[in-house]
Amino acid sequence: MAAPGSGYDAGADYLIVEYTYNGSIFTKIGQFSGNGGPFQADADMDGTGDGAILTAVLTEYTFPVPKLGTSLQIRVRGYTTAG
């Protein structure tokens, strides 16, 4: 079993932030992914963590959401196979 906070695989483990307005399709605006170690910010959202490493310290991340409608929904999806 992997140590806590390690062993997150690129392309397999992720945390994705998406938005939709007025019930349309969801659009990805942010992603955190594995890269063989802890989760990392995935700046280009290609499934491989390449940015800041997520830790137990609370950190603020912001993602741009354009104003396109009146009813905003935010969805966070996550998946991991790490121990």
N, C-alpha and C positions, 0 to 999 in steps of 0.2 A: 504494500500500500504506500502511496506517495505521502510525503510529509505534508501537513496542512499548508495550503497556499502555494503548492508546487505541482508540477506535472500537468498543467493545462496545455492541451495540444492545439497547435495552429489548425484552423479549419474545422475543428471538432467541438471545441469549448468556446462559448460566447455569452455575452450579455449585450443585447441590442435594444436601442431606444428608438421608437418610431412615433410618428404623429399622423393624424388625419383630421381634415375639416369636413364637417357636414356629412359624415358617413362615407366618404370616398375611400380610395385605396390608401393603405398605410405607406408612408415614406420613411425610410431609414435616415436618421439624423446623427446617430452616434453609435459607437460600438467599442466593446472591450473584448479582447480575444486572448487565447493562449499563444505561447511560443516556446513550449517545453518547460516553462517555469511558472511563476505567478501570472495572474491576469495582467494585461497591459492595455493602455489606451491604444486603439487601432485607428490611427489618424486617417488612413486612406480607405478604411472599412473593407479591406480585402480578405479578412479572416485570419490575419497574422498580427499579433500584438507587436507594436513597434514604437510605443510611446511610454508615458509615465507608468510605473508599476503600481498597481492597486495594493494598498496595505490596510491594516486595521485602523489607521488614522483617517478620520473623516476628511474628505477632500471634496471641494465643490467643482463640478464640471458643468459647463454650459454648452448648449447646442442651439444653433440658429433655427428658429421656426418662423417662416414667413406668414404674414397675415393674409389668409386666403378665404376666410369664411367666418361664420359666427359661432359654430359649435366645434370646439377643439377637443380631441381625445389624444391622450398619450398612452403608449403601450410599451412595456418593458418585457422582453423575452429573454430567457436564459436557459442554457443547457451545459452540462458538464459531465464528463466521464471520469474525472479525476477523483481520487479517494479522499 
